Amino acid sequence: MYNHYSQGIYTRQAHKAIPEGCFEEEQGRKGFFGPVSHLIKKQPSTRWSAIEGELRPHLFDTPKLPSRPGVWQRMLYNHDITLYWFFDEVSRQPVTKAFRNADGETLYFCHRGEGFIFTEYGQLEFRKGHYILIPKCVTHGFYFNQNSEFLVIENRSGLFREP
């Protein structure tokens, strides 16, 4: 059990009745799970006016990436994680090819489209907004009912966990 402590400007419930002209900031160790603190501030925490150098934000305009059906297009990577953009067209034949990632877990987020993923454990249906987690070494193949686009996150150094 946690004791609640308040001082200064505060609200009785998180995310509700934030005073006009103020901004809420949530801080916690496990994202949306576990104990958190809610700070009400008169200025937003992200009020940068300029960022220069290699760490400046970059825009990845995924609709402008070249259309290369069936190819994972790498966008960002480091030792632990790689992010890809993946596009494929409506399937015209039964699934005859499959993929097995022996290097790490694969998380697909469907931005557009729908269809099925066939795995050794059975068939999974997907559509826009679905996350599909494929554990390391699970063979899987896609069947697309519509042209489909995915953000793919490959985790090579650990397991995906809840935030």
Order of alpha helices (4+ residues) and beta strands (2+ residues): beta-beta-beta-beta-beta-beta-beta-beta-beta-beta
